[in-house]
Amino acid sequence: MPAARKPLKVRQIERMKEKEYSKSYLKQKQEHQEEPNSYPLTRLILIKDFFRTPDLYKAIGFFFSIQIIIATIAAGLRYPEFAGALNLLALVLGVTIVTLSIRTINKRQRLDPTRRRFRLSRVLLIVTVMLLALFATTFIYNLIGITMPEQPNQSSLNSLLVVFPVVMIFTMVVVSPVTEELVFRELLPYATGPSYLSFVIASIIFIALHAPYGIMGWTSYAILAAGFLYARLKDNNVYTAIAVHMIWNALTLII
């Protein structure tokens, strides 16, 4: 006996759901039978779907949380009598944001079995290559008379570092790498459905938001973004990119 035919309205709803843009990359991976740990060159999505995905708003929220922490620390310069309380507040906010970021990363990484294990040797190799690339480009630019101008973003952070070293070191070496890698190497690329193009665009946004100055400034940040992105894509693991970012910021403070 043939199975009962579904009502017309039910069939229409099912067809609509099939056409609806899926925000789950794992579902798309199954539908398109994509290779593990690989992404398409680009994806075609609807603009309205981009603005409906939660990843976009999570990225915005996490990014502005860093700015709030830095603004809280900077307020101590204007109100020195409250500097201690403001630093303590910034530390509490920093720990909270890092905790939320790690929980978000862990949840996402558990959903995708193609994520590779963290390898310290790979992290150190990537940092070494980034250092060599930076030294090489600086040498070449110096040969043709181009010097590195003072970067506005780094200058403001350095001024805070001198006055409030403990909270700034924590922010620059822990909070910033964890949160920025979650935002620019995970949430933003996934807001459109991850593709190599979406990862590159997110990294360009990362460079622009750091407001580099001069051709050497742009080159330096491009090297950083390329290193962080390679670390993220090589292992399909956000923690690899975070470790590279942490070591780089720590070296920046030391040098």
C-alpha positions in Angstrom: 0.0 0.0 0.0 1.6 3.4 -1.0 2.6 5.7 1.8 0.2 8.6 2.6 1.0 11.8 0.7 2.0 14.7 3.0 -0.3 17.7 3.1 0.6 20.5 0.6 1.4 23.0 3.4 3.8 20.6 5.0 5.6 19.9 1.7 5.8 23.7 1.1 7.4 24.3 4.5 9.9 21.5 3.9 10.9 22.9 0.5 11.4 26.4 2.1 13.6 24.9 4.8 15.7 23.1 2.1 16.3 26.5 0.3 16.9 28.4 3.5 20.6 29.4 4.2 22.1 27.1 6.8 24.3 28.8 9.4 25.8 25.4 10.5 29.0 24.8 8.7 29.0 21.1 9.7 25.6 20.7 8.0 27.0 22.3 4.9 30.0 20.1 5.1 27.8 17.0 5.0 25.6 18.3 2.2 28.5 19.2 0.0 30.7 16.3 1.1 33.7 18.6 1.7 37.1 17.3 2.6 38.0 17.5 6.3 40.0 20.5 7.3 39.4 22.3 4.0 37.3 25.2 2.9 35.9 26.3 -0.5 37.5 29.3 -2.2 34.4 31.4 -1.6 30.7 31.0 -0.7 27.6 32.7 -2.1 25.2 33.8 0.6 22.3 36.3 1.0 23.1 39.6 2.7 20.1 39.2 5.0 21.5 35.8 6.2 24.8 37.5 7.0 23.1 39.9 9.3 21.0 37.2 10.9 23.9 34.9 11.9 24.7 35.0 15.6 28.5 34.7 14.8 28.5 38.3 13.5 27.1 39.8 16.7 29.3 37.6 18.9 32.3 38.9 17.0 31.2 42.5 17.5 30.6 41.9 21.2 33.9 40.3 21.8 35.8 42.9 19.9 34.3 45.8 21.7 34.9 44.1 25.0 38.7 44.5 24.4 38.1 48.2 23.7 36.1 48.6 27.0 39.0 47.0 29.0 41.6 49.3 27.4 39.3 52.3 28.0 38.9 51.3 31.6 42.7 51.2 32.1 43.1 54.5 30.2 40.6 56.1 32.5 43.1 55.7 35.3 45.3 58.3 33.6 42.5 60.9 33.8 41.3 59.9 37.3 44.5 58.8 39.1 42.7 58.6 42.4 40.6 55.7 41.0 43.4 54.1 39.1 43.7 51.1 41.5 40.0 50.4 41.3 39.9 50.8 37.6 42.8 48.4 37.1 41.1 45.9 39.3 37.9 46.3 37.3 39.9 45.8 34.0 41.5 42.6 35.4 38.0 41.2 36.3 36.6 42.1 32.9 39.7 40.6 31.3 39.3 37.3 33.1 35.6 37.2 32.4 36.1 37.8 28.6 38.9 35.3 28.4 36.7 32.7 30.2 33.8 33.3 27.8 36.1 33.3 24.8 37.6 29.9 25.8 34.2 28.4 26.4 33.0 29.6 23.0 36.2 28.2 21.3 35.9 24.8 23.1 32.3 24.4 22.1 33.0 25.2 18.5 36.1 23.0 18.3 34.3 20.0 19.8 31.6 20.3 17.1 34.2 19.8 14.3 36.2 16.6 14.5 38.5 17.8 11.7 40.3 20.2 14.1 43.9 19.0 14.5 45.7 18.9 17.9 47.7 21.8 19.1 51.5 21.4 18.4 54.0 23.7 20.1 56.7 22.9 17.5 54.5 24.3 14.8 53.8 27.4 16.8 57.5 28.1 17.3 58.2 27.5 13.6 55.5 30.0 12.6 56.8 32.7 15.0 60.3 32.2 13.7 59.2 32.6 10.1 57.2 35.7 11.0 60.3 37.2 12.7 62.5 36.5 9.7 59.9 38.0 7.3 59.7 41.1 9.4 63.5 41.5 9.7 63.9 40.9 5.9 61.2 43.5 4.9 62.6 46.0 7.4 66.1 45.5 5.9 64.8 46.0 2.4 62.8 49.1 3.2 65.8 50.6 5.0 68.0 50.0 1.9 65.6 52.2 -0.1 65.3 54.8 2.6 61.9 53.9 4.2 61.9 53.7 8.0 59.3 52.5 10.4 57.2 55.4 11.7 55.7 55.3 15.2 52.5 53.4 15.0 49.6 55.3 16.8 48.0 52.1 18.1 51.2 50.8 19.6 52.2 54.2 20.9 49.0 54.6 23.0 49.4 51.0 24.4 53.0 51.7 25.3 52.0 54.8 27.2 49.6 52.8 29.3 52.1 50.0 29.7 54.6 52.4 31.4 52.0 53.5 34.0 50.0 50.3 34.5 52.4 47.5 33.6 50.6 44.5 35.3 47.2 45.0 33.9 48.5 46.0 30.5 50.8 42.9 30.2 47.8 40.7 31.0 45.6 42.5 28.5 48.2 42.4 25.7 49.6 38.9 26.2 46.4 37.1 27.3 43.1 38.9 26.7 43.9 40.4 23.3 45.3 37.3 21.6 42.5 35.0 22.9 39.7 37.4 22.0 41.1 38.7 18.7 41.8 35.2 17.3 38.2 34.2 18.2 36.8 37.2 16.5 39.0 37.5 13.3 40.0 33.8 12.7 36.8 32.1 13.8 33.6 34.1 14.3 33.8 36.6 11.4 34.8 34.1 8.8 32.1 31.8 9.9 29.5 34.6 9.8 29.4 34.1 6.0 30.0 30.4 6.1 33.8 29.8 6.2 35.8 30.1 2.9 39.3 31.1 2.2 38.0 34.4 1.0 36.1 35.1 4.2 39.2 34.3 6.3 41.3 36.7 4.2 38.7 39.5 4.4 38.4 39.0 8.2 42.2 39.4 8.4 42.2 42.5 6.3 39.6 43.9 8.7 42.0 42.9 11.5 44.8 44.9 9.9 42.6 48.0 9.2 41.3 48.1 12.8 44.8 48.3 14.2 45.3 51.5 12.2 48.7 50.9 10.7 50.6 54.0 9.6 52.9 54.1 6.6 53.9 51.4 4.2 56.1 49.7 6.8 53.2 49.7 9.2 50.9 48.1 6.8 53.5 45.5 5.8 54.3 44.7 9.4 50.6 44.1 10.3 50.1 42.2 7.1 52.9 39.8 8.2 51.3 39.4 11.5 47.8 38.7 10.0 49.3 36.2 7.6 51.1 34.4 10.3 48.0 34.2 12.6 45.8 33.1 9.7 48.3 30.4 8.5 48.4 29.1 12.1 44.6 29.0 12.2 44.2 27.3 8.9 47.1 24.8 9.1 45.7 22.9 12.0 42.1 24.1 11.7 42.6 25.0 15.4 42.0 28.4 16.9 44.4 27.7 19.8 47.4 27.4 17.4 46.7 31.0 16.2 46.2 32.1 19.8 49.6 30.7 20.9 51.4 32.4 18.0 49.6 35.7 18.8 50.5 35.4 22.5 54.2 34.7 21.9 54.4 37.5 19.3 52.9 40.0 21.8 55.2 38.8 24.5 58.2 39.2 22.3 57.0 42.7 21.3 56.9 43.7 25.0 60.4 42.2 25.7 62.0 43.8 22.6 
